């Protein structure tokens, strides 16, 4: 029996990490499981108490929050985790890379043509809290902003969601004429315009919307191209950034308006080299 309050060993960390990801996969597929039974099995396997195991589950959620991944409902992220847990999660994701690249890979894709309108929340208040040093290495290795940027299917589904939302919102406002004029610019003309969707407000003013989609939380970082950033400065009256998040479950959204550097911390990630 491990001493109460003692650090978890790799032999104890690995089973709880594996069990957590198994429960997460079940939850994302909509399948039921009994947390108390899973906890009891881990108690028998590790010799740890029920409360200790619950806290460790919350620690795992805290790491997944920083990695821009969904976590199990009911296991609210709790920091103050030990380095061995981070290493254990890194081992698991390295062995199962698809879980990071697409946490809902086994779930069927959802069509959004007839989806209900989105409710746009207030954007998160910037805190600019740095990533704790123990997490920096795993966040660099499993970069959620880079993952989402590479997932073209996710990006396209997010744009589709906003496209249909804009049409529905205009129809609900009695502007079916404007709803018919909404264009999915990135799909029809290709990337390069600096935005994805050309829409309107009920008064007929342009809304030029860049869509950023993630399976993570509302504070998951994202990439903004220089073209998109420049267009936001060029057309601050019309540019809007629609952030879709928690896309692995039920999409939630908020909107950012220029100047963007008042909403998020913009940090250069690449350099252009010319001769």
C-alpha positions as CSV (number, residue, x, y, z in Angstrom):
1,X,0.0,0.0,0.0
2,X,1.6,3.3,-1.1
3,X,2.1,5.9,1.7
4,X,-0.6,8.6,1.6
5,X,0.6,11.7,-0.2
6,X,3.6,10.0,-1.8
7,X,4.4,10.5,-5.5
8,X,2.9,8.1,-8.0
9,X,5.3,5.8,-9.7
10,X,5.3,5.1,-13.5
11,X,3.8,1.7,-12.7
12,X,0.8,3.5,-11.1
13,X,0.6,6.4,-13.5
14,X,0.4,4.4,-16.7
15,X,-2.7,2.4,-15.7
16,X,-4.6,5.5,-14.7
17,X,-3.6,7.4,-17.8
18,X,-4.7,4.4,-20.0
19,X,-8.0,4.1,-18.1
20,X,-8.7,7.8,-18.4
21,X,-8.2,7.8,-22.2
22,X,-10.4,4.7,-22.5
23,X,-13.2,6.5,-20.5
24,X,-12.7,9.7,-22.6
25,X,-13.1,7.7,-25.9
26,X,-16.3,6.1,-24.5
27,X,-17.7,9.5,-23.5
28,X,-16.9,11.1,-26.9
29,X,-18.7,8.1,-28.6
30,X,-21.7,8.6,-26.4
31,X,-21.3,5.3,-24.6
32,X,-21.9,5.0,-20.9
33,X,-19.6,3.8,-18.1
34,X,-19.6,3.8,-14.4
35,X,-16.9,6.0,-12.9
36,X,-17.1,4.4,-9.5
37,X,-16.4,0.9,-10.9
38,X,-13.4,2.2,-12.8
39,X,-12.2,3.9,-9.7
40,X,-12.6,0.7,-7.6
41,X,-10.6,-1.3,-10.2
42,X,-7.8,1.3,-10.0
43,X,-7.8,1.2,-6.2
44,X,-7.3,-2.5,-6.3
45,X,-4.6,-2.2,-9.0
46,X,-2.6,0.7,-7.5
47,X,-3.4,0.6,-3.8
48,X,-4.3,4.3,-3.9
49,X,-7.4,5.7,-2.3
50,X,-10.6,6.7,-4.1
51,X,-9.9,10.4,-3.4
52,X,-6.3,10.2,-4.7
53,X,-7.5,8.6,-7.9
54,X,-10.2,11.2,-8.4
55,X,-7.6,14.0,-7.9
56,X,-5.3,12.3,-10.4
57,X,-8.1,12.2,-12.9
58,X,-8.5,15.9,-12.4
59,X,-4.7,16.4,-12.9
60,X,-5.0,14.5,-16.2
61,X,-7.8,16.9,-17.3
62,X,-5.6,19.8,-16.5
63,X,-2.8,18.6,-18.8
64,X,-5.4,17.9,-21.6
65,X,-6.6,21.4,-21.1
66,X,-3.2,22.7,-22.0
67,X,-3.0,20.4,-24.9
68,X,-6.2,21.7,-26.3
69,X,-8.0,18.3,-25.9
70,X,-11.4,17.5,-24.5
71,X,-11.5,16.0,-21.0
72,X,-14.0,13.9,-19.2
73,X,-17.1,15.7,-17.9
74,X,-17.0,15.7,-14.1
75,X,-13.2,15.7,-13.8
76,X,-12.7,19.4,-13.6
77,X,-9.0,20.3,-14.4
78,X,-6.9,20.6,-11.3
79,X,-3.3,21.7,-11.5
80,X,-0.4,20.9,-9.1
81,X,0.4,17.7,-10.9
82,X,3.7,15.9,-10.7
83,X,6.2,15.5,-13.6
84,X,5.6,11.7,-13.7
85,X,2.0,12.3,-14.8
86,X,3.1,14.6,-17.7
87,X,5.6,12.0,-18.8
88,X,3.0,9.2,-18.5
89,X,0.5,11.2,-20.7
90,X,3.4,11.9,-23.2
91,X,4.1,8.2,-23.4
92,X,0.5,7.4,-24.1
93,X,0.0,10.0,-26.7
94,X,3.3,9.1,-28.4
95,X,2.0,5.5,-28.6
96,X,-1.5,6.6,-29.7
97,X,-0.9,9.7,-31.8
98,X,-4.4,9.6,-33.4
99,X,-5.9,10.4,-30.0
100,X,-4.2,13.8,-30.1
101,X,-4.7,14.4,-33.8
102,X,-8.4,13.6,-33.8
103,X,-9.8,12.7,-30.3
104,X,-13.1,11.7,-31.9
105,X,-11.7,9.7,-34.8
106,X,-14.0,6.8,-34.1
107,X,-17.1,8.9,-34.0
108,X,-19.2,9.5,-37.1
109,X,-18.8,13.0,-38.7
110,X,-21.8,15.2,-38.2
111,X,-23.5,17.2,-41.0
112,X,-24.4,20.7,-40.1
113,X,-26.7,21.7,-43.0
114,X,-29.7,21.5,-40.7
115,X,-27.9,22.3,-37.5
116,X,-29.5,24.6,-34.9
117,X,-28.1,28.2,-34.8
118,X,-25.1,28.7,-32.7
119,X,-25.2,30.8,-29.5
120,X,-22.3,33.2,-29.5
121,X,-20.8,33.6,-26.0
122,X,-18.6,36.5,-24.7
123,X,-15.0,35.8,-25.6
124,X,-12.7,34.7,-22.8
125,X,-10.9,37.4,-20.9
126,X,-7.2,37.4,-21.8
127,X,-5.0,36.4,-18.9
128,X,-1.8,35.8,-20.9
129,X,-0.9,33.1,-18.2
130,X,2.3,31.4,-19.3
131,X,2.5,27.6,-19.7
132,X,4.0,26.2,-16.5
133,X,7.6,25.0,-17.1
134,X,6.8,21.3,-16.5
135,X,4.2,21.4,-19.3
136,X,6.2,23.4,-21.8
137,X,8.0,20.5,-23.4
138,X,4.9,18.3,-24.0
139,X,2.9,21.4,-25.3
140,X,5.8,22.0,-27.8
141,X,5.7,18.4,-28.8
142,X,1.9,18.2,-29.1
143,X,1.1,21.7,-30.3
144,X,-2.8,22.1,-30.4
145,X,-2.6,25.2,-32.7
146,X,-0.5,23.3,-35.2
147,X,-2.7,20.2,-34.9
148,X,-5.9,22.2,-35.7
149,X,-4.2,24.1,-38.5
150,X,-3.2,20.8,-40.2
151,X,-6.6,19.3,-39.8
152,X,-8.2,20.5,-43.0
153,X,-11.3,18.4,-42.5
154,X,-11.9,20.0,-39.1
155,X,-11.4,23.5,-40.5
156,X,-13.8,22.9,-43.4
157,X,-16.5,21.5,-41.0
158,X,-16.1,24.6,-38.9
159,X,-16.5,26.9,-41.9
160,X,-19.5,25.0,-43.0
161,X,-21.1,25.4,-39.5
162,X,-20.6,29.2,-39.6
163,X,-21.8,29.4,-43.2
164,X,-25.1,27.8,-42.3
165,X,-25.4,29.7,-39.1
166,X,-25.0,33.0,-40.9
167,X,-27.7,32.1,-43.4
168,X,-30.1,30.9,-40.6
169,X,-29.5,34.1,-38.5
170,X,-30.3,36.3,-41.4
171,X,-33.5,34.4,-42.3
172,X,-34.5,34.6,-38.6
173,X,-34.0,38.3,-38.8
174,X,-36.3,38.6,-41.8
175,X,-33.5,39.1,-44.3
176,X,-33.8,36.0,-46.5
177,X,-32.6,38.2,-49.4
178,X,-29.3,38.7,-47.6
179,X,-29.1,35.0,-46.5
180,X,-29.1,34.0,-50.2
181,X,-26.1,36.3,-50.8
182,X,-23.9,34.7,-48.0
183,X,-20.8,33.1,-49.7
184,X,-18.4,30.5,-48.5
185,X,-15.4,32.3,-50.0
186,X,-12.7,29.9,-49.1
187,X,-14.6,27.0,-50.6
188,X,-15.7,28.7,-53.8
189,X,-12.6,30.8,-54.5
190,X,-9.9,29.1,-52.4
191,X,-7.8,30.5,-49.6
192,X,-6.1,33.9,-49.9
193,X,-8.9,36.4,-49.3
194,X,-8.0,36.9,-45.7
195,X,-11.4,35.5,-44.5
196,X,-13.6,32.4,-45.1
197,X,-17.2,33.6,-45.1
198,X,-18.8,36.8,-46.6
199,X,-22.0,37.5,-44.8
200,X,-24.0,40.5,-43.6
201,X,-25.7,41.9,-40.5
202,X,-29.4,42.6,-40.7
203,X,-28.8,46.2,-41.8
204,X,-26.8,44.9,-44.8
205,X,-23.3,45.7,-43.6
206,X,-20.6,43.2,-44.6
207,X,-19.4,40.6,-42.2
208,X,-16.1,39.1,-43.4
209,X,-15.6,36.1,-41.2
210,X,-12.4,34.1,-40.6
211,X,-13.3,30.8,-38.9
212,X,-10.9,29.1,-36.4
213,X,-12.1,25.7,-35.1
214,X,-10.7,23.4,-32.4
215,X,-11.7,20.3,-30.5
216,X,-10.2,22.0,-27.4
217,X,-11.5,24.7,-25.2
218,X,-12.1,28.4,-25.9
219,X,-8.6,29.3,-24.7
220,X,-6.8,26.8,-27.0
221,X,-4.3,28.8,-29.1
222,X,-4.7,29.1,-32.8
223,X,-2.6,30.2,-35.8
224,X,-3.4,33.5,-37.6
225,X,-1.7,34.0,-41.0
226,X,0.0,37.3,-41.8
227,X,-2.6,37.7,-44.6
228,X,-5.5,37.3,-42.1
229,X,-3.9,39.6,-39.5
230,X,-3.2,42.2,-42.2
231,X,-6.8,42.0,-43.5
232,X,-8.1,42.5,-40.0
233,X,-6.2,45.7,-39.8
234,X,-7.3,46.7,-43.3
235,X,-11.0,46.1,-42.7
236,X,-11.6,46.4,-39.0
237,X,-15.2,47.5,-39.7
238,X,-16.1,44.2,-41.4
239,X,-13.6,41.6,-40.2
240,X,-14.8,39.1,-37.6
241,X,-13.0,36.1,-36.2
242,X,-15.4,33.3,-35.3
243,X,-13.8,30.9,-32.8
244,X,-15.5,27.5,-32.7
245,X,-14.5,25.2,-29.8
246,X,-15.4,21.9,-28.1
247,X,-16.0,20.6,-31.6
248,X,-15.7,17.0,-30.6
249,X,-18.9,17.3,-28.6
250,X,-21.3,20.2,-29.2
251,X,-19.7,23.2,-30.9
252,X,-19.6,26.4,-28.9
253,X,-18.6,29.8,-30.2
254,X,-17.5,33.4,-29.6
255,X,-16.4,36.2,-31.9
256,X,-13.4,38.5,-31.9
257,X,-13.3,42.0,-33.5
258,X,-10.3,44.1,-34.4
259,X,-8.0,45.3,-33.0
260,X,-7.1,41.6,-32.4
261,X,-4.1,42.4,-30.1
262,X,-6.6,43.6,-27.5
263,X,-8.3,40.2,-27.5
264,X,-5.3,37.8,-27.8
265,X,-1.6,37.9,-27.5
266,X,-0.1,37.8,-31.0
267,X,3.3,36.1,-31.2
268,X,5.3,35.6,-34.4
269,X,6.0,31.9,-35.0
270,X,7.7,31.9,-38.4
271,X,10.1,34.1,-40.4
272,X,10.1,34.8,-44.1
273,X,13.6,34.5,-45.6
274,X,14.4,36.2,-48.9
275,X,17.5,36.8,-51.1
